[in-house]
Amino acid sequence: MAGEVPADVVHATDRTVAFRDIQPQAPVHVLVVPRRHVAHAGLLTEEHAEDLAAMFAAARAVAEAEGIAGAERGYRLVLNVGRDALNSVPHLHLHVIGGRQMTWPPG
């Protein structure tokens, strides 16, 4: 968010920035982050409603731009909270993952 690390930004608004994951798990793997700092989704409150709505709108815009939205395709949205979920970045981020058939369990 501070611009200290190079990123492949694919979408930006006044509330969010979306960039490609450096360790993609699928052909499309983009992280959507709010510009306002929140450590993780477990700390979200009503005061974050507009930022959260902006994140989901950005995720939809990314999916459309990447060609994975719509009835014929699809994508996964993921929020990880805590160490057991392998959340290693202390800033709220929403994963937009697609471009291939998803599997269960994820991975």
N, C-alpha and C positions, 0 to 999 in steps of 0.2 A: 504494500500500500504506500510505502514511503518512496518508492521508485528506486530503491537502492540495489535491487536485484533485477536484471533484465527479464522481461516477460513478453510473451506473445499475446498482447491484448486483442481480443476479438469483439468486445462490446464495452461501452462505458456510458454511464449516465451521471447525473449529479449525486446520486445515492449509491451507485454500484460500479464495480469494475469486474469484468470477466476476462479470464486469460487461460491459455492452454496449460494443463497439468504437465509438470516436467517428467512424471512417471505415468504416462497414460495406461489405463486398463482396457481401453477400447479405441477404435479409430477416432471417435469424438470423445474427448474427456476435458471438459472445461470447468474451471472453478469460478463461481460467482461469489464475490465478497462485498459486504457493505463497506462504504467509506468510513462510517462511524464504527469505532472499535467495540466489539463484543467478543469475549474470549471463546464462547461456544454456545450452542443452542440451548443448553441447560440453564443458561442465565437470561434467556429472553423473557421479557415482561410486556405488558400492554404498551408501554412507552416505545417499544421497538416495532410496533405494528406497521408503520409506513415503510421502514427499512426492509422488513420481511416481505411485504407485498412487492416492493421494488425488486427484491432478489428473485422472487418467483416470476415476475414480469420479464426480468432480464434473462432468466433461464429459458423461458418460452421463446424470446427473441433469438437467443443463441441456437436453440433447437431448430427454429425455422430457418435461420441463416445457414446452418450446417446441413440442412436437408434431412433431418431426422424426425421432424414433427409430422403430424397428420395421421390419418387412419391406416395408411399402409405401412408406416414405420413405427417408431416409438423410441422412448428414451427413459432412462432411470434418473431420478433425483435422489441424492443421498446427503444426509447431514450426519456426521459422526460426532459423538460426544464422549470424551474421555479416553484414557489409555487402552482399555479393553476393546474399544472400537477402532483402535489404531489411529486416533486423532493425534497427530504430531505437530500441528500448527495451531498456536494459541490465538487464532482469530477466526471468528465464524466464517464458514465457507460452505457453499452448496455445490456439490458435484453434479454436473450434467454429463451423463455417460450414455453413449449410443453408437450407432453405426454398425452394429452387429447384433445377432440374436443374443439376448441375455441368458445367463444360466442361473440355476439355483442349486446349491447356495452360491451367492456372488463370489466372484474371484477369478 
